[in-house]
Amino acid sequence: MKQTKALVEGAIMISIFSVMTLFYLYVPLLSIIFFLAAPIPIILYTIRHGLKKGVAAGAIGIVISFLIGSINGLMTAPILIAVGLGMGVFYRRRQPGNAIITGALIYLFSFLISFVVSVQLFQIDIMNMAKESIEQMMPMVESTLKQSGASEKDIAKQLKQFREIQDTALSALPVALLICVTMMSFVNHWFVRPLIKRFVPDMPVLKKFKDMRLPKSMVWYYLLTLLLMLIQTEKGSFLWLVQTSAFQILFILVLIQGLSFIFYYCHEKNISKVVPIFAVVLAVLYPPIGTIVRIIGIADIGFDLREKVKTNNSL
């Protein structure tokens, strides 16, 4: 009876996933919405029946997606199913925060793998294409500046600033990617949250920002990334992208950890909320303050500063 119920629910969930695949592949106006909603049936099925049955249902979903959407379906379905399985496992364990983090990481690694595949198999290097497009614009920019009557010195200065903007934009891609995948995972959570309440009534709410804690291993990842940054690589290459992506992602995570501790400290000491909000603004706008906050974040991860704050409060 239990096995039959699992099979019936699996068939229903796969059917829903297939319909969503059909919509995001062939209905342009609704493609983004259905793309982000597609992991929901896999999440719910994994919550109900566990990872093994979820993987089996997901495998069938990939085959059907290939039949529906050919290569496009085959390229996108594994990503969405992996997100559904990863998030579903942690929802099943009553850990919504870890579910969101897992979803974001799966999206991130999927995009990076897609980048490698496009470069190695199809010789499509998005980074080089972006650089070449910008380089092709340079003569046009220079011509426009000459027509405006600018001096040679001003033209050289403007072109230099233009190239600096180019380098900044390329360097910002990893951060933009991190923000994008995190938002996608949060949207998945937002879509599935009302349904989870029916499947898992005792699902805890997400922790407040002040209670956010990164694992202690994050300190070693951060130090390892700093060492990797010592390796000289060509700007715009894949290895450069991996280096800068890893560094900037960990940079942001450690900064967030430091800000989380400041919020926690101010809460425990009954300090006005204006203080931690001001700290956020300073950390973002004034790099030296951001460095101090990152040091606080590393200390909080490695030496458990919160326990010391609790101990002092109890004395």
N, C-alpha and C positions, 0 to 999 in steps of 0.2 A: 504493500500500500504506500509506504513511504517512498520507495523507489519510483513507483508510478507517478506519484505527486511531483517528484523532482523532475521526471521526464516531461510531464505536462507543462510545468512552470518553465522548464528550459526551452521547450518549443515556443511558448508564448514570448519569452524574453528575446529569443533569437529572431522571432518574427518582428517584434518591435524594433530591435536593432537594425534589421534589414530595411524596414520602412524608413527609418531615420537615415540610413546610408543612402537610400534612393533619393531622399529629399536634399541632403547636403551635396550630393554629386550633381543633381540635375535641376535644382530649383535655386538659381543664383541669389535671389532676394532673401531666401531663408537659410542659405547654406551655413552661415556662421552659427546661427541659433541651433540648428539640428546637429552640426558638427560637435558643439559643446554639450548638447543633450544626449548624444549617442552613447556615452559610457554608462548612462543611468541604468538601463536594463541589466548590464553586466555587474554593476555595483550591487544592485538589489539581489540578483541571483547568487552572487558570491556571499553576501550577508546571510542569505537563507540557507545555502547548501554547502558553503565552504569553498576553498581554493581549488581542489581537485575537480569537482563538478563544474566550477566556474571556468577552468582551463578547457575542459571538454566542450562546454557550450561556446566558449570563445573561438575554439578551433573551427567549429561548424560555422560560426559567424564569419570567420575569415574566408572560408570557401564560398559562402553565399555572396559575400561582398565582392569577391572576384568575379562571380557569375553575373552580378548586377552591374558592376562598374569597371570590369576588366582591370588594367594596371592601376588606375586611380583608386579603385576599391581595395586592391591588394596592398597599395602603399599606405593608405590611411587607416584601414581597419585594424591592423595589428597594434598601432599606436593607441587607438581609442579603447581597444579591448585590454591592453596592458594597463592603461590608466584605470579602467573599470575594475580589473582584478586587484591592482595595488591598493586602490582606495577602499574597495570592498573588504579586503582582509583586515584593514585597520578599523573600519567601521564595525566590523564583526567583533573586534576586540574592545570596542567602546573607546577608541582613540581618534576622535575627529581631527585633532590638530595634526597628528602623524599622517592621517589620510590625506590631508591637504598638501603637506610637505612631500609625501610620496607621489601624489599626482603631478606636482610641479617638477619633481626630479625626473619622472618618466617622460614628461613632455620635453624637458631640457635635453636629456640623453637621446631621445628620439630625433630631435631636430639636429643635434650634433652628428648622429649616425647618418641621417639623411644628407647632411652636408658632405661627409666623407664619401658616401656612395656616389653623390652627384659629381664629385671631383674625380674619384678613381675610376668609375665605370663609364660615366657620360662626359667626362672632361668639362663639366659645367662648374666653374669656380665663381660663386657669387661675389666673393670678396674682390677677386681680380676684375670681374665685370664692373663692379662699383667703382674701383680705382680707375679703370680705363675710361669709363663714362665721364668721370670728373676730369681726367687728363684731357679728354677730347673737348671739354668745355673751356679749357684754359686759353687756347688761341682766340676763341670768341670773346672771352672776358677781356683779354688784353686788347683786342681790336676795339671793343666798346670803350675801354678806358682811354685809348689813343684818340678816338673820335670826340670824346668829351673834353679834350684839350689838356688832359693831365700831363704833368711833367714825367720824365723817365724815372725820376726818383720816387714819385708818388705811385707810378704804375708798378715798380718793383716792390714797393711796400705793400700795395693792395694785393698783388699776386702772392706775396709771402703770407699775408693774413689769410688769403683764400686757401692756401695749402695747409696752414695750421688748422683751419676749420675742418678741412678734409681729414687730417690725422685725428682730430678730436672726435669727429663723427664715427670714424672707423673704430676708435678705442671705446666709444660709447655703445657699440653694438652688443657686446656681451651683457652690459647692464640692462639695455633695452630688452634683450632676449629673456633675462631673468625676470624682469618685471612682467613681461608678457606671459610667460609660463605660469607665474604665480597667480596672475589675474585669471588665467584660464582655469586653474585648479580651484580657485575660490568660486568661480562661476559654476563649475561642476558641483561644488558643495552646496551652493545656493539653490541650484536646480533640484538636487536630490534630498535636501534637508526635510521638506514637508513629507516626503514619502518615507524617509527613514523613521520618522516619529511613529508611523504605523507599524513598521517592521521591527523596530527596536525602541520601545517606549522609554526605556531607561538610559538612552544615549545622553552622555554628559554634554554640557555646552562647551564651547571653545574657551580656553583659558584667557584671562585678561592679559593685556600686553605686559603689565608689570610682573606677571608670573611666568613669562616665557623663559625657557631654559634650553640652551643648546648642549649636546653631549660633550663630555670632557675631551673626547677624541678630536673635537674640532680644533683644539689648540695645536695638535700635531699636524693636522691638515694645513693649517694656516702657516706654520713654520716650514713645512715641506714645499708649499706653494712659493714662499719667499725665496727658497733655494732654487726652485725651478726658474724663477724670474732672472736669476743670474746667468742663465744660458742665453747666449746671443742668437736671436732668430730674425729672419727677414720680416719686416713689418708687412702685414697683410697675408702672410703664409698661414697654413693650417696650424702649425705648431705655435705660431705667435697668437693665433686665435684661442687655442687651448690654454696657453699661458695666461693671457690677459683675462679670459673668461673665468678661469679658476681663481685667479687673484682677486678680481673685482667682485665675484660672487661671495668669496670668503670675507673680503673686505667689508662688504655690505652686511653680511651676517654677524660678524664680530661687532660692527658699529651698532647694529640693532640690539645685540646682547648688552652692550654698554648702556645704551639708552633705556633698555628695559630695567637694568639695575638702578639707574637714576630714578625712574618712576617708582620702583619698589622702595628704594631708600626714602624718598620723599613721602611716600604713603605711610611707611612705618614710623617715620619721625613727625608725622602730621605737618609736613611742610606744604605750603600752597602749591596747587597744581600748575600755577604760572611758571614756577621754577623749572620743572622738567620740560615743559613746552618750550620755554626759552632756550633750554639746553639743546633741544632738537634743532631749533632754528640756527643756533650758533654752530653746532656740529656740521650742519649741511652747508652753511655759507662761509664758515671760517675754518680752513683745513687744520690749523694747529689744535683747535678745540676738538675737531674730529679725531685727531691722533690720540689725544688724551682719553677721549671716550672709548676708542678701540682698546687702549691699554686697560681701561677699567673693565671692558667686556672680556678680555682675555683673562684678567685676574679673577673675575667672577666665575668664569668657566673652570679655570684651573684650581682656584683656591677656595671656591664656595663662599664668597663674601656675604651672601645672604644669611647663611647660618651664623656668621659672626655678628651681623646686625641683629638677628633674633636673640642671640645670647646676650648682647649688650642691653637689649630692651627688657629682657627678663631679670636683669640684675637690679 
